[in-house]
Amino acid sequence: MGRLEGKVAVITGAASGIGRASAKRFAREGAKVAVADVDDETGTALASEIGGLFVHADVTDMSQVETMYETTIAHFGGLDVCFNNAGISPPEDDSILATDLTAWRKVQEVNLTSVYLCCKTGIARLLEHGGGSVINTASFVAVLGAATSQISYTASKGGVLALSRELGVQFARRGVRVNALCPGPVNTPLLRQLFASDPDRAARRLVHVPMGRFAEPEEIAAAAAFLASDDASFITASTFLVDGGIHAAYVTPLDED
């Protein structure tokens, strides 16, 4: 039996990147997975591959978020894990001097407001079903500053971290654990796009990773599966960093010959 045997999980932003890897990992661990995304074609194919359920959901829309959970519960008969992972990092989100209000608001809506909506609706459903685990994707940029700024992204992830910490404390005695998963740079389509469009900027990021590489989506998925499982039963309100040591580094090591 896997660590998530018998559990029902909703993963947002599940059609690609960390969400996709997590949907596969959760399914292998025994969970029944609702793949939530706006990409119908890719999401449906993934759900079919893992024996899950695809739910079309724009997570910035309250009614669609409510439908996402209602559809999942009706199909699987319960809800145990809410992995609120959907997010964006568009190129127009840059230095505060260059980022306009439209770009700022777009990122805040997708990265932060969606987590508020998913937590507001999801936690209520978890309480109805006896508790569970909420995992919100924040970022290592929520705990340190970067000169290669994506100002709205950074601010949104700081908001996710603070929101998760408060909810983790608030619902700790009611059986709902809430943690902020904080990945470092991950080898996803978003990061590969950055490499292609601005390799110098990408190289500046890589040099600060003590491990000398970016994470693979499967490594972040493994951390999410742990937080979703009963193995993490005494972990809540945590800043769960999976960043290759970036947050702790002053000087990174030289490669050994």
Backbone torsions as a table, in degrees:
resi	resn	phi	psi	omega
1	MET	NA	142.1	176.8
2	GLY	-83.0	168.8	-177.8
3	ARG	-67.2	-20.7	-177.1
4	LEU	-110.2	20.1	-178.8
5	GLU	-56.2	126.7	177.0
6	GLY	84.4	-4.6	-179.4
7	LYS	-90.8	150.7	176.8
8	VAL	-110.7	126.7	-176.0
9	ALA	-126.4	139.2	170.2
10	VAL	-108.7	125.4	178.1
11	ILE	-119.4	120.4	177.8
12	THR	-91.6	154.9	-175.2
13	GLY	62.1	35.9	-168.6
14	ALA	-87.9	-3.9	-175.1
15	ALA	-79.9	-16.2	-176.5
16	SER	-150.4	167.8	171.8
17	GLY	57.8	-135.0	-178.6
18	ILE	-60.5	-40.7	-179.1
19	GLY	-61.8	-42.7	179.8
20	ARG	-64.9	-47.5	178.4
21	ALA	-61.6	-36.4	-179.7
22	SER	-70.6	-39.5	177.5
23	ALA	-58.7	-43.0	178.9
24	LYS	-66.7	-43.4	-178.9
25	ARG	-65.8	-44.4	-179.8
26	PHE	-61.0	-42.4	-179.8
27	ALA	-63.7	-42.1	178.0
28	ARG	-63.6	-29.4	179.1
29	GLU	-82.3	0.7	174.3
30	GLY	104.6	-0.6	-178.1
31	ALA	-77.6	152.6	166.9
32	LYS	-91.4	121.8	-167.2
33	VAL	-115.4	128.5	168.9
34	ALA	-95.3	117.2	179.0
35	VAL	-88.6	108.8	-176.9
36	ALA	-108.3	127.2	-178.0
37	ASP	-167.9	169.1	173.3
38	VAL	-95.1	-8.5	178.5
39	ASP	-88.9	92.0	-173.0
40	ASP	-62.9	-44.8	-174.0
41	GLU	-65.7	-52.5	-178.5
42	THR	-67.6	-40.1	-180.0
43	GLY	-64.7	-42.0	178.7
44	THR	-64.3	-41.5	179.1
45	ALA	-63.7	-41.1	179.4
46	LEU	-65.6	-45.3	179.4
47	ALA	-59.2	-40.6	177.7
48	SER	-64.4	-40.5	-178.6
49	GLU	-62.9	-37.8	-175.1
50	ILE	-101.6	4.4	-179.0
51	GLY	70.8	32.1	-177.8
52	GLY	-106.5	-157.5	-178.2
53	LEU	-127.5	130.5	173.4
54	PHE	-93.6	134.7	175.4
55	VAL	-128.9	118.7	174.8
56	HIS	-70.2	127.0	-178.2
57	ALA	-152.2	119.3	165.7
58	ASP	-87.8	106.4	-170.2
59	VAL	-76.4	1.6	171.4
60	THR	-90.9	-1.2	-177.0
61	ASP	-111.0	115.1	-174.8
62	MET	-57.3	-42.8	-177.5
63	SER	-66.1	-36.2	178.2
64	GLN	-71.7	-33.2	175.9
65	VAL	-65.7	-44.3	178.0
66	GLU	-60.9	-43.9	178.5
67	THR	-63.1	-37.7	178.8
68	MET	-55.9	-47.8	-179.6
69	TYR	-72.3	-41.2	179.8
70	GLU	-62.0	-41.8	179.3
71	THR	-64.2	-42.8	179.6
72	THR	-62.2	-47.3	-178.4
73	ILE	-65.3	-40.3	178.6
74	ALA	-64.1	-36.3	-176.6
75	HIS	-79.0	-43.8	-173.4
76	PHE	-103.1	-14.5	176.4
77	GLY	87.1	11.7	179.1
78	GLY	178.6	-174.3	177.4
79	LEU	-155.9	128.6	-178.5
80	ASP	-125.9	-27.6	-174.2
81	VAL	-137.3	129.8	172.8
82	CYS	-116.6	109.6	177.2
83	PHE	-105.2	99.8	-175.0
84	ASN	-90.9	93.4	-166.2
85	ASN	-116.0	-14.4	-175.1
86	ALA	-60.4	139.3	178.8
87	GLY	-170.7	163.3	179.0
88	ILE	-135.2	159.4	175.1
89	SER	-146.3	75.7	-174.4
90	PRO	-75.5	154.7	-177.4
91	PRO	-63.9	-25.4	-179.8
92	GLU	-74.1	-8.3	172.4
93	ASP	-89.6	108.2	-169.8
94	ASP	-139.6	-144.0	173.2
95	SER	-58.1	151.5	178.3
96	ILE	-60.4	-26.3	179.6
97	LEU	-73.2	-21.3	-176.4
98	ALA	-109.2	-16.7	-173.8
99	THR	-87.4	120.5	-179.3
100	ASP	-86.2	173.1	-172.8
101	LEU	-66.1	-33.7	179.0
102	THR	-63.4	-45.8	178.5
103	ALA	-64.8	-42.3	177.9
104	TRP	-55.9	-51.0	-175.9
105	ARG	-66.8	-36.5	179.4
106	LYS	-60.8	-46.3	-179.6
107	VAL	-67.1	-41.8	178.6
108	GLN	-60.9	-39.9	179.9
109	GLU	-62.5	-48.5	-175.3
110	VAL	-75.6	-40.3	-171.7
111	ASN	-88.9	-30.8	-174.8
112	LEU	-115.0	-51.7	-179.6
113	THR	-60.4	-37.0	179.3
114	SER	-62.9	-36.8	178.8
115	VAL	-68.0	-40.1	174.0
116	TYR	-57.6	-46.7	-178.3
117	LEU	-66.1	-43.0	-178.5
118	CYS	-68.3	-37.0	177.0
119	CYS	-70.3	-44.0	-179.8
120	LYS	-56.7	-45.9	-177.6
121	THR	-82.2	-43.6	-175.7
122	GLY	-67.3	-43.3	-179.4
123	ILE	-63.3	-38.7	176.1
124	ALA	-59.0	-40.8	179.0
125	ARG	-69.9	-39.9	178.4
126	LEU	-61.5	-41.2	178.3
127	LEU	-61.5	-37.2	178.1
128	GLU	-66.1	-25.9	-176.2
129	HIS	-107.5	18.4	172.3
130	GLY	92.8	8.1	177.2
131	GLY	110.3	-175.5	-178.6
132	GLY	159.7	-163.3	-175.5
133	SER	-120.3	134.1	172.5
134	VAL	-115.4	129.0	177.3
135	ILE	-122.5	121.1	179.1
136	ASN	-110.9	125.8	179.7
137	THR	-77.4	109.7	172.4
138	ALA	-100.8	-130.3	-179.2
139	SER	-173.3	156.9	173.2
140	PHE	-61.0	-24.0	179.7
141	VAL	-70.3	-9.2	175.4
142	ALA	-75.1	-12.1	-176.4
143	VAL	-119.8	-1.0	175.7
144	LEU	-154.5	163.4	-175.9
145	GLY	-95.6	157.3	179.1
146	ALA	-135.0	136.4	176.9
147	ALA	-76.9	-21.9	173.2
148	THR	-91.0	74.1	-165.6
149	SER	-80.2	143.9	161.8
150	GLN	-123.1	87.9	-159.3
151	ILE	-63.4	-40.8	-179.7
152	SER	-72.3	-37.9	176.6
153	TYR	-59.7	-48.4	-179.8
154	THR	-60.2	-46.2	-179.6
155	ALA	-64.6	-39.2	-179.4
156	SER	-65.2	-39.7	-179.1
157	LYS	-72.4	-32.5	171.6
158	GLY	-61.9	-38.2	176.2
159	GLY	-65.2	-41.1	177.6
160	VAL	-61.7	-41.5	179.8
161	LEU	-62.8	-47.5	-178.7
162	ALA	-66.4	-41.7	178.8
163	LEU	-61.1	-44.6	-178.1
164	SER	-63.9	-42.8	-179.8
165	ARG	-60.5	-45.1	-178.1
166	GLU	-66.9	-42.9	179.7
167	LEU	-66.7	-35.9	178.1
168	GLY	-61.2	-39.6	176.6
169	VAL	-70.4	-45.7	-173.9
170	GLN	-62.1	-38.3	-173.0
171	PHE	-107.0	12.4	-175.4
172	ALA	-60.8	-35.6	-177.5
173	ARG	-91.5	5.5	179.0
174	ARG	-113.5	12.6	172.1
175	GLY	87.1	9.8	179.0
176	VAL	-114.5	119.7	175.9
177	ARG	-96.5	136.9	179.0
178	VAL	-129.8	121.1	-179.2
179	ASN	-130.7	150.0	176.2
180	ALA	-101.0	115.7	175.7
181	LEU	-86.1	121.5	-173.0
182	CYS	-116.9	87.4	179.6
183	PRO	-74.5	152.1	163.9
184	GLY	-80.7	-168.5	178.3
185	PRO	-59.5	132.8	-174.8
186	VAL	-120.3	140.8	179.8
187	ASN	-73.5	77.9	179.9
188	THR	-119.9	172.0	176.6
189	PRO	-54.3	-35.2	178.7
190	LEU	-61.8	-44.7	-178.4
191	LEU	-71.1	-39.2	178.9
192	ARG	-64.4	-33.3	175.6
193	GLN	-64.5	-39.3	177.2
194	LEU	-62.7	-44.2	178.0
195	PHE	-58.6	-42.8	-176.9
196	ALA	-69.2	-38.4	-174.3
197	SER	-86.6	-28.3	-176.3
198	ASP	-151.4	73.9	-176.1
199	PRO	-61.4	-31.4	179.0
200	ASP	-64.8	-41.8	179.6
201	ARG	-66.9	-39.2	178.4
202	ALA	-65.0	-40.8	180.0
203	ALA	-64.2	-34.0	177.5
204	ARG	-63.1	-31.9	178.4
205	ARG	-73.6	-44.0	-174.5
206	LEU	-62.0	-35.4	-175.1
207	VAL	-64.1	-18.5	-177.5
208	HIS	-92.6	2.0	-178.9
209	VAL	-93.1	111.8	-178.7
210	PRO	-53.4	-35.2	-179.5
211	MET	-74.8	-12.4	175.6
212	GLY	78.5	13.9	178.6
213	ARG	-154.7	166.0	173.6
214	PHE	-88.2	160.8	178.6
215	ALA	-72.8	156.0	169.3
216	GLU	-95.2	148.2	-179.3
217	PRO	-53.8	-34.4	-178.8
218	GLU	-64.9	-28.4	178.2
219	GLU	-71.3	-36.7	176.1
220	ILE	-72.2	-37.3	177.5
221	ALA	-60.5	-37.8	178.9
222	ALA	-63.2	-40.2	177.9
223	ALA	-66.1	-40.6	178.8
224	ALA	-63.6	-40.7	178.8
225	ALA	-62.5	-38.4	176.2
226	PHE	-62.2	-49.0	-179.2
227	LEU	-63.7	-30.0	178.6
228	ALA	-74.8	-21.6	-171.0
229	SER	-89.3	168.6	176.7
230	ASP	-71.6	-12.2	174.1
231	ASP	-63.4	-21.7	179.8
232	ALA	-102.6	29.7	-171.2
233	SER	-64.5	-19.6	179.2
234	PHE	-110.6	21.0	-179.7
235	ILE	-114.6	115.8	174.2
236	THR	-151.0	157.8	-179.5
237	ALA	59.7	26.9	-174.9
238	SER	-95.7	153.2	168.8
239	THR	-96.7	94.0	-169.9
240	PHE	-93.8	92.8	-174.8
241	LEU	-83.4	127.6	174.5
242	VAL	-130.1	77.6	-166.1
243	ASP	-131.8	15.9	179.1
244	GLY	66.0	17.1	177.2
245	GLY	91.9	7.4	-175.9
246	ILE	-57.2	-43.9	-173.9
247	HIS	-64.6	-20.5	-175.1
248	ALA	-102.7	-2.3	-169.8
249	ALA	-93.0	132.8	167.9
250	TYR	-99.9	-50.0	173.4
251	VAL	-127.6	133.2	179.7
252	THR	-85.8	154.5	-176.1
253	PRO	-70.4	151.6	171.5
254	LEU	-78.2	149.2	174.5
255	ASP	-68.0	137.0	177.5
256	GLU	-85.7	136.2	175.5
257	ASP	-77.8	NA	NA
